[in-house]
Amino acid sequence: MSILKHETVVVPVDFSEESQNALRGAVELAGDAGKVYVVHVLPPLEAISPAVVWGDLSDETRIEAVKTYASKFLKDQGAESANIEVRVGSPGYEVTEYAQEINADVIVISSHGYHGIKRMLLGSVAEAVIRHAHCAVYVLRRQDAE
């Protein structure tokens, strides 16, 4: 595989400005939004949450809501032909697992640029992806990182 040839590009998004930048970078690398696979990972539901107990909320309803929002997000970014995947679980694990399943050439991920206590408390999805990915990972650093 050529380092410049990217037929399958995975980009995790949280719908922030940083993930918009990662999406633009992924489309640029792929040369076509149809080769871009956008993935969003939802945290697992708490079994004791009132909405779960009363049956008003499920993973299926959350996934459908995110897919609807993601379609609008992609259209707003000019990448409506990108593929959408929504998963539930640990973000770092789910992103790398998805990339492996579709045999991605590269993962393009934004970094929120946290350091020190904030990073220790919040963790780092980008770091988990770098550690566990089977393919190249491009990390885009936030310009105004703290």
C-alpha positions, 0 to 999 in steps of 0.5 A, a space after each residue: 500500500 502506498 502511503 499516499 493512496 487512501 481508499 478507505 479513510 475512517 474519521 471519528 466525529 463528536 460533531 465539534 469544530 475539531 471533528 469538522 476539521 478532521 472530516 475535511 482532512 479525511 475527504 482531502 486524503 481520500 479524494 472523494 467523500 464516498 471513501 470516507 467512513 464517519 464513526 460516532 461512538 455513544 456511551 453505554 446507557 446506564 441501566 438505572 437511568 429513568 428513561 431506560 427504566 420507563 422504556 423511553 430510551 434505548 440504544 436503537 433510538 439513540 443510534 437513529 437520532 445520531 444517524 439523522 443528525 450525522 446526515 445533516 452534519 455531513 451535508 453541511 460539511 459538503 460530505 454527504 456521500 460519506 458513510 455513517 456508522 454509529 456504535 455504542 461503547 468505549 470510543 477508542 476501542 470502537 473506532 479501532 475495531 470499526 477501522 479493522 472491520 472495514 480494513 481502513 487504510 488510515 484513521 484521521 482523528 482530531 485531538 482536543 489538545 488537553 494536557 495535565 489534569 484535564 487529560 488525565 481526568 478526561 482520557 484521550 480517545 486519540 491516544 487509545 486509537 494510536 495504540 490500538 489501530 491496525 493502520 496509520 493514524 493521522 492526528 490533527 492538533 487543535 490550533 488553540 490547544 490549551 
